Amino acid sequence: MKLLVLGGTWFLGRAVVAGALARGWEVTTFTRGWSGAPVPGAAVVHGDRTDGADVARLAGLGPWDAVIDTSASELAPRTVLMGATALAPVAGRYVFVSTVNVYRGWPDEALSLESEVLDGPPEADEEYGRLPADWTGPDWYYGRQKAGAERAAVAAFGAGRVSLLRPGVILGRGEYVGRLPWWLRRAERGGEILAPGDPAKSIQPVDVRDVAAFALDQSVVSGGQVHNLAAPIGRETMGGFLTACLEATASTGRLTWVPDEVLVRSGLRQWSEIPLWRTHAGVWNIDSTSAFDAGFRSRPLRETVADTWAWLSEGNSPVPHPRWAEHGIAAEKERSILAGIS
């Protein structure tokens, strides 16, 4: 099996490359080479996906049995279209890692494959869907961009040669966003810990290794495929997650559960100031039945938590990223909220 990975040095891309090499596949990665480190054993090609000449040079190095695209999160649809069009004659299949943000109902409604996908043409530039600064309605910019990128992959390869994978939250070793690492470091500090909402609330993060394994599986199937990737609804809970963080770090910290309405009144930024906490009805209501039917496996969240802590404890750190600084409540603010409910 000859595989091309667009990306391959960060988080999911790195897990895909490592998984492919473990299967004995021949792997080529295409990155700018500005950050991250290549996985030993993979052939490395440096170039810029927004540069037509670089993409044409890459295509000339084919053929490949499949392409797995893990690096399009910040690219406009037309950039994805350019690359996929160049690669379509020299690759058998295209696996595009998208996001549940492509659904119009995210994060307010329960989501399934039947949910409406946002508009977004395959030739759209990075300005498509951008909203004015004074806009107060739903912000669908990112979702429209990624919906357009999905359509770009299909336009270039044809629906029968494309797998569209729509994960929700991905956690694990190498996570550069900072959600799980923040909670682990907070558990490590101990003391009274603000725990958000209801401990019994279902959450659905998935492990990066499981997403990578499924992407590799999808590179060898036939026919058009579309799958949401999330843990089974109801299997994992916020209480179980935070308890796992305490256990992994051997913390003596104490969880104090604060109701959603109190946190909302306090003005906390949902999803970032307290990572993984959000009150919207659909945020953890993602139907991923088709993926499980197709062979997706989602390991227990406590295993992801323990393995990530072991990775961090060994002195490892993710690739620096601006989103890291967005996550976590300031200690003073946490103490203030906790004092207000005591």
Secondary structure, 3 states (H helix, E strand, C coil): CEEEEEECCCHHHHHHHHHHHHCCCEEEEEECCCCCCCCCCCEEEECCCCCHHHHHHHHCCCCECEEEECCCCCCCHHHHHHHHHHHHHHECCEEEECCHHHECCCCCCCECCCCCECCCCCCCCCCCCCCCCCCCCCCCHHHHHHHHHHHHHHHHHCHHHEEEEEECCEECCCCCCCHHHHHHHHHHHCCEEEEECCCCCEECCEEHHHHHHHHHHHCCCCCCEEEEECCCCCCEEHHHHHHHHHHHCCCCCEEEEECHHHHHHCCCCEECCEECCCCCCCCCCECCHHHHHCCCCCCCHHHHHHHHHHHHHCCCCCCCCHHHHHCCCCHHHHHHHHHHHC
